[in-house]
Amino acid sequence: MARTNILNAGDYYGAGAGVDQYGSAAAGKVIPALFSKKVLRNFYKDTFYNDICNTDYEGEIKGQGDTVYIRATPELTVGTYKIGTNISYEVPTDAALQLDIDRAKYLAFKIDDIDKAQSDLALVNMWAADAAHQLRISVDSEVLTYMTGTAHASNLGTTAGAISGNINLGTTGSAVQITSTNAVDKIVEMGQVLDEQNIPSENRWIVAPAWFCALLKLGDLKRADITGDGTGVIRSGLVGQVDRFMIYQSNNLPTASDTGTKYYIYAGTKEATTFASQITKTETLRIQDNFGEYWRTLMVYGRKVVQPAALTELYCYK
């Protein structure tokens, strides 16, 4: 919400410009401007990075350091044994992944002491709440954009599927057209892609734009037996869960200009991407040159796809 100068001479006095707000020249012409205590509510984009990312390593960097090295479990090779033959011993090794806390977002505003004292609204609380929402939206959008192209090579493109290799999830220049008749099919295929990577069925999610969710509701999802919902999504208004995926509707997903607007839709489990925030700081400072306060908040964070096999990507259009 933009800052409103409540103490405006033209609002409080009928004498026009140049009248001192605190003088007595217009004392007999006081016609106050009334400000409603009901403030227009901002409509914020939903954010889901906390629902689709794990924070397994956040505690290790909270106190100190801006880097954490994540050790992976090495894969051992199974050998065939024959009587009288020597066996080979492996030395299990695997390169550690590096999670850098190298991203930072901030928001800042200032408030005059007079505005703060004379307003009938809790301005700081209202602006601070808006700042928190805007910060989450900015981080959510950045995390989703970062995910583009980070899935395992067998989990995206026109030949997805580590075993089948014949699932079309779209690619630049060959995006998948989504309609009400194939929207559910694509979710099922994304589930198959994860299945072929031996990814557990628990805690699977998919983040899709509003138009995709609308097509789901117009298609087979209107049938209650598809979702297990006794009323169906048309009556309940909820997208809910499809083929083990919890569906999140988001307006923060990245798009591309590829002969029209194309959308990236992601699916996976929380094990795919890790998120860690090291500093979330809010502070106020007195303004030196006039009477008022500076208010600012800082968020420092890092994100990394640590299990690409647990993430899949659909490149599509309506």
LUMFIKOL-942728 format. One record per residue (C-alpha): residue in one letter; y negated, x, z negated; residue number from 0. Coordinates in pm, whole numbers, plus 50000, padded with zeros to 5 digits. Each point is the difference from the previous one (the first is absolute). Example, Ala and Ser with C-alpha at 12.3 -4.5 7.8 and 13.67 -1.06 7.14 Angstrom:
<rec a; <50450; 51230; 49220>; 0>
<rec s; <49656; 50137; 50066>; 1>
//
This chain:
<rec m; <50000; 50000; 50000>; 0>
<rec a; <49661; 50143; 50096>; 1>
<rec r; <49754; 50068; 49720>; 2>
<rec t; <49738; 49724; 49965>; 3>
<rec n; <49654; 50090; 49877>; 4>
<rec i; <49955; 49721; 49748>; 5>
<rec l; <49647; 50101; 49898>; 6>
<rec n; <49825; 49933; 50330>; 7>
<rec a; <49632; 49917; 49977>; 8>
<rec g; <50016; 49740; 50274>; 9>
<rec d; <50282; 49820; 49820>; 10>
<rec y; <49848; 49983; 49653>; 11>
<rec y; <49637; 49939; 50087>; 12>
<rec g; <49827; 49790; 50260>; 13>
<rec a; <49718; 50249; 50059>; 14>
<rec g; <50173; 50190; 50281>; 15>
<rec a; <50046; 50370; 50052>; 16>
<rec g; <49818; 50254; 49788>; 17>
<rec v; <50017; 49807; 49672>; 18>
<rec d; <50119; 50205; 49705>; 19>
<rec q; <50318; 49837; 49866>; 20>
<rec y; <49893; 50079; 49644>; 21>
<rec g; <49626; 49931; 50034>; 22>
<rec s; <49816; 49684; 49890>; 23>
<rec a; <49819; 49926; 50324>; 24>
<rec a; <50251; 49734; 50101>; 25>
<rec a; <50087; 49872; 49656>; 26>
<rec g; <49902; 49647; 50096>; 27>
<rec k; <50205; 49999; 50320>; 28>
<rec v; <50343; 50083; 49868>; 29>
<rec i; <50259; 49836; 50224>; 30>
<rec p; <50330; 50181; 49931>; 31>
<rec a; <50268; 50033; 50265>; 32>
<rec l; <50330; 49870; 49869>; 33>
<rec f; <50320; 50193; 50053>; 34>
<rec s; <50326; 49812; 49967>; 35>
<rec k; <50241; 50135; 49740>; 36>
<rec k; <50280; 49923; 50243>; 37>
<rec v; <50054; 50304; 50219>; 38>
<rec l; <50172; 49989; 50339>; 39>
<rec r; <50347; 50144; 49958>; 40>
<rec n; <50103; 50290; 50222>; 41>
<rec f; <50330; 49960; 50179>; 42>
<rec y; <50196; 50323; 49978>; 43>
<rec k; <50284; 50132; 50210>; 44>
<rec d; <50333; 50010; 49819>; 45>
<rec t; <50127; 50348; 49915>; 46>
<rec f; <50363; 50106; 49966>; 47>
<rec y; <50024; 50378; 49973>; 48>
<rec n; <50118; 49965; 49641>; 49>
<rec d; <50277; 49764; 50118>; 50>
<rec i; <50132; 50212; 50287>; 51>
<rec c; <49957; 50352; 49858>; 52>
<rec n; <50164; 50161; 49700>; 53>
<rec t; <49808; 50193; 49735>; 54>
<rec d; <50294; 50212; 49885>; 55>
<rec y; <49804; 50326; 49991>; 56>
<rec e; <49665; 49879; 49872>; 57>
<rec g; <50070; 50097; 49641>; 58>
<rec e; <50065; 50361; 50097>; 59>
<rec i; <49647; 50057; 50133>; 60>
<rec k; <49798; 49781; 49765>; 61>
<rec g; <49915; 50273; 49755>; 62>
<rec q; <49960; 50300; 50226>; 63>
<rec g; <50041; 50123; 50354>; 64>
<rec d; <49943; 49838; 50336>; 65>
<rec t; <50337; 50076; 50161>; 66>
<rec v; <50356; 49905; 49912>; 67>
<rec y; <50308; 50138; 50176>; 68>
<rec i; <50271; 49737; 50040>; 69>
<rec r; <50353; 50135; 50012>; 70>
<rec a; <50252; 49812; 50213>; 71>
<rec t; <50374; 49969; 49953>; 72>
<rec p; <50171; 50224; 50260>; 73>
<rec e; <50270; 49859; 50227>; 74>
<rec l; <50335; 50180; 49982>; 75>
<rec t; <50239; 50035; 50291>; 76>
<rec v; <50353; 49858; 49970>; 77>
<rec g; <50266; 50238; 50132>; 78>
<rec t; <50359; 49941; 50110>; 79>
<rec y; <50257; 50183; 49787>; 80>
<rec k; <50322; 50151; 50136>; 81>
<rec i; <50266; 50176; 49799>; 82>
<rec g; <49963; 50374; 50015>; 83>
<rec t; <49642; 50004; 50134>; 84>
<rec n; <49694; 50122; 49817>; 85>
<rec i; <49728; 49759; 49895>; 86>
<rec s; <49626; 50057; 50043>; 87>
<rec y; <49749; 49967; 49718>; 88>
<rec e; <49651; 49875; 50065>; 89>
<rec v; <49686; 50095; 49815>; 90>
<rec p; <49822; 49663; 49958>; 91>
<rec t; <49635; 50037; 50102>; 92>
<rec d; <49732; 49764; 50115>; 93>
<rec a; <49631; 50053; 50059>; 94>
<rec a; <49774; 49837; 49745>; 95>
<rec l; <49745; 49745; 50114>; 96>
<rec q; <49638; 50054; 49900>; 97>
<rec l; <49790; 49708; 49875>; 98>
<rec d; <49631; 50091; 50007>; 99>
<rec i; <49741; 49804; 49806>; 100>
<rec d; <49744; 50056; 50272>; 101>
<rec r; <49840; 49661; 50062>; 102>
<rec a; <49694; 49862; 49820>; 103>
<rec k; <49805; 49675; 50012>; 104>
<rec y; <49687; 49900; 49809>; 105>
<rec l; <49754; 49716; 49956>; 106>
<rec a; <49657; 50020; 49840>; 107>
<rec f; <49701; 49777; 49931>; 108>
<rec k; <49692; 49998; 49781>; 109>
<rec i; <49845; 49724; 49794>; 110>
<rec d; <49648; 49971; 49862>; 111>
<rec d; <49965; 49933; 49627>; 112>
<rec i; <49772; 49704; 50069>; 113>
<rec d; <50248; 49838; 50237>; 114>
<rec k; <50275; 50059; 49748>; 115>
<rec a; <49803; 49853; 49712>; 116>
<rec q; <49840; 49700; 50171>; 117>
<rec s; <50284; 49885; 50222>; 118>
<rec d; <50198; 49703; 49877>; 119>
<rec l; <50308; 50157; 50160>; 120>
<rec a; <50218; 50285; 49873>; 121>
<rec l; <49901; 50215; 50296>; 122>
<rec v; <50181; 50320; 49904>; 123>
<rec n; <50327; 49819; 49934>; 124>
<rec m; <49970; 49808; 50326>; 125>
<rec w; <49921; 50309; 50208>; 126>
<rec a; <50264; 50210; 49825>; 127>
<rec a; <50266; 49738; 50073>; 128>
<rec d; <49898; 50000; 50366>; 129>
<rec a; <50011; 50381; 50008>; 130>
<rec a; <50356; 50001; 49864>; 131>
<rec h; <50110; 49757; 50272>; 132>
<rec q; <49830; 50199; 50275>; 133>
<rec l; <50157; 50323; 49875>; 134>
<rec r; <50352; 49853; 50008>; 135>
<rec i; <49943; 49860; 50350>; 136>
<rec s; <49880; 50339; 50129>; 137>
<rec v; <50299; 50185; 49851>; 138>
<rec d; <50246; 49736; 50124>; 139>
<rec s; <49865; 50022; 50354>; 140>
<rec e; <50017; 50380; 49995>; 141>
<rec v; <50359; 50006; 49872>; 142>
<rec l; <50115; 49752; 50265>; 143>
<rec t; <49827; 50194; 50276>; 144>
<rec y; <50160; 50323; 49876>; 145>
<rec m; <50348; 49844; 50034>; 146>
<rec t; <49966; 49976; 50379>; 147>
<rec g; <50268; 50211; 50167>; 148>
<rec t; <50140; 50137; 49673>; 149>
<rec a; <50330; 49809; 50012>; 150>
<rec h; <50322; 50179; 50097>; 151>
<rec a; <50030; 50057; 50376>; 152>
<rec s; <50299; 49763; 50012>; 153>
<rec n; <49800; 49725; 49825>; 154>
<rec l; <49733; 49937; 50264>; 155>
<rec g; <49945; 49983; 50372>; 156>
<rec t; <50190; 49823; 50276>; 157>
<rec t; <50337; 50156; 49908>; 158>
<rec a; <50000; 49955; 49622>; 159>
<rec g; <50317; 49999; 49796>; 160>
<rec a; <50171; 50314; 49869>; 161>
<rec i; <50338; 49861; 50115>; 162>
<rec s; <49924; 49736; 50264>; 163>
<rec g; <49696; 50161; 50163>; 164>
<rec n; <49922; 49680; 50191>; 165>
<rec i; <49749; 49816; 49780>; 166>
<rec n; <49656; 49957; 50156>; 167>
<rec l; <49724; 50035; 49741>; 168>
<rec g; <49733; 50088; 50257>; 169>
<rec t; <49801; 50310; 50085>; 170>
<rec t; <49666; 50085; 50156>; 171>
<rec g; <49987; 49848; 50346>; 172>
<rec s; <50302; 49780; 49924>; 173>
<rec a; <49912; 49782; 49703>; 174>
<rec v; <50225; 49709; 49898>; 175>
<rec q; <49864; 49651; 50055>; 176>
<rec i; <50053; 49782; 49691>; 177>
<rec t; <50040; 49624; 50026>; 178>
<rec s; <50117; 49729; 49764>; 179>
<rec t; <50348; 50028; 50153>; 180>
<rec n; <50056; 50373; 49942>; 181>
<rec a; <49795; 50080; 49688>; 182>
<rec v; <50295; 49953; 49765>; 183>
<rec d; <50225; 50192; 50241>; 184>
<rec k; <49775; 50306; 49975>; 185>
<rec i; <50013; 49990; 49620>; 186>
<rec v; <50379; 49988; 50015>; 187>
<rec e; <50002; 50293; 50244>; 188>
<rec m; <49775; 50202; 49768>; 189>
<rec g; <50253; 49926; 49729>; 190>
<rec q; <50277; 50128; 50225>; 191>
<rec v; <49806; 50322; 50059>; 192>
<rec l; <49987; 50061; 49625>; 193>
<rec d; <50366; 49902; 49962>; 194>
<rec e; <50100; 50264; 50256>; 195>
<rec q; <49821; 50257; 49784>; 196>
<rec n; <50201; 49885; 49693>; 197>
<rec i; <49684; 49880; 49825>; 198>
<rec p; <50072; 49769; 49702>; 199>
<rec s; <49924; 49631; 50046>; 200>
<rec e; <49812; 49972; 49670>; 201>
<rec n; <49621; 49992; 49985>; 202>
<rec r; <49943; 49988; 50375>; 203>
<rec w; <49655; 49897; 50123>; 204>
<rec i; <49815; 49934; 50323>; 205>
<rec v; <49621; 49997; 50051>; 206>
<rec a; <49886; 49780; 50290>; 207>
<rec p; <49670; 49858; 50128>; 208>
<rec a; <49903; 49637; 49952>; 209>
<rec w; <50087; 49898; 50358>; 210>
<rec f; <50354; 50138; 49965>; 211>
<rec c; <50054; 49804; 49678>; 212>
<rec a; <49866; 49687; 50170>; 213>
<rec l; <50252; 50042; 50282>; 214>
<rec l; <50276; 50033; 49742>; 215>
<rec k; <49903; 49666; 49854>; 216>
<rec l; <49987; 49839; 50343>; 217>
<rec g; <50347; 50126; 50087>; 218>
<rec d; <50332; 49993; 49817>; 219>
<rec l; <49835; 50057; 49662>; 220>
<rec k; <49910; 49632; 49989>; 221>
<rec r; <50369; 49947; 49924>; 222>
<rec a; <50069; 50019; 49629>; 223>
<rec d; <50342; 50159; 50050>; 224>
<rec i; <49850; 50313; 50159>; 225>
<rec t; <49808; 50102; 49687>; 226>
<rec g; <50211; 49828; 49738>; 227>
<rec d; <49692; 49799; 49900>; 228>
<rec g; <50091; 49637; 49941>; 229>
<rec t; <49666; 49880; 50141>; 230>
<rec g; <49948; 50248; 50284>; 231>
<rec v; <49682; 50195; 50075>; 232>
<rec i; <49824; 49715; 50181>; 233>
<rec r; <49993; 49798; 49679>; 234>
<rec s; <49966; 50285; 49753>; 235>
<rec g; <49752; 50209; 50204>; 236>
<rec l; <50175; 50321; 49891>; 237>
<rec v; <50161; 50248; 50236>; 238>
<rec g; <50223; 50139; 49728>; 239>
<rec q; <50309; 50205; 50083>; 240>
<rec v; <50183; 50040; 50330>; 241>
<rec d; <50319; 50204; 50047>; 242>
<rec r; <49953; 50190; 49672>; 243>
<rec f; <49634; 50076; 50077>; 244>
<rec m; <49715; 49883; 49778>; 245>
<rec i; <49723; 49920; 50247>; 246>
<rec y; <49643; 50102; 49922>; 247>
<rec q; <49716; 49867; 50215>; 248>
<rec s; <49723; 50255; 50051>; 249>
<rec n; <49678; 50032; 50199>; 250>
<rec n; <49989; 50376; 49936>; 251>
<rec l; <50265; 50100; 50253>; 252>
<rec p; <49886; 50248; 50268>; 253>
<rec t; <49961; 49893; 50361>; 254>
<rec a; <49984; 50183; 50332>; 255>
<rec s; <49829; 49931; 50331>; 256>
<rec d; <50286; 50020; 50245>; 257>
<rec t; <49921; 49751; 50278>; 258>
<rec g; <49885; 49757; 49735>; 259>
<rec t; <50032; 50010; 49623>; 260>
<rec k; <50336; 50115; 49868>; 261>
<rec y; <50114; 49993; 49637>; 262>
<rec y; <50213; 50226; 49783>; 263>
<rec i; <50238; 49815; 49768>; 264>
<rec y; <50189; 50198; 49738>; 265>
<rec a; <50319; 49929; 49808>; 266>
<rec g; <50197; 50204; 49752>; 267>
<rec t; <50061; 50059; 49631>; 268>
<rec k; <49778; 50146; 49728>; 269>
<rec e; <50200; 50323; 50015>; 270>
<rec a; <49849; 50078; 50342>; 271>
<rec t; <49644; 50073; 49889>; 272>
<rec t; <49868; 50144; 49676>; 273>
<rec f; <49647; 49947; 49870>; 274>
<rec a; <49825; 50180; 49716>; 275>
<rec s; <49650; 49967; 49860>; 276>
<rec q; <49878; 50290; 49790>; 277>
<rec i; <49646; 49894; 49909>; 278>
<rec t; <49858; 49654; 49970>; 279>
<rec k; <49665; 50046; 49833>; 280>
<rec t; <49710; 49766; 49936>; 281>
<rec e; <49672; 50114; 49846>; 282>
<rec t; <49635; 49907; 49959>; 283>
<rec l; <49697; 50229; 50004>; 284>
<rec r; <49637; 49936; 49912>; 285>
<rec i; <49762; 50023; 50296>; 286>
<rec q; <49745; 50276; 49931>; 287>
<rec d; <49714; 49882; 50223>; 288>
<rec n; <49991; 49635; 49889>; 289>
<rec f; <50157; 49757; 49755>; 290>
<rec g; <50350; 49917; 50099>; 291>
<rec e; <50360; 50118; 50029>; 292>
<rec y; <50222; 50154; 50260>; 293>
<rec w; <50354; 49859; 50006>; 294>
<rec r; <50280; 50177; 50186>; 295>
<rec t; <50377; 50007; 50020>; 296>
<rec l; <50234; 50258; 50152>; 297>
<rec m; <50364; 49979; 50104>; 298>
<rec v; <50196; 50311; 50101>; 299>
<rec y; <50347; 49943; 50141>; 300>
<rec g; <50276; 50120; 50226>; 301>
<rec r; <50266; 49830; 50211>; 302>
<rec k; <50301; 50129; 50189>; 303>
<rec v; <50302; 49862; 50181>; 304>
<rec v; <50283; 50177; 49819>; 305>
<rec q; <50293; 49800; 50140>; 306>
<rec p; <49927; 49934; 50371>; 307>
<rec a; <50344; 49840; 50043>; 308>
<rec a; <49893; 49722; 49759>; 309>
<rec l; <49704; 49901; 50220>; 310>
<rec t; <49990; 49825; 50337>; 311>
<rec e; <49717; 49900; 50232>; 312>
<rec l; <49948; 49718; 50251>; 313>
<rec y; <49730; 50042; 50268>; 314>
<rec c; <49918; 49655; 50134>; 315>
<rec y; <49753; 49737; 50112>; 316>
<rec k; <49968; 49622; 49986>; 317>
//
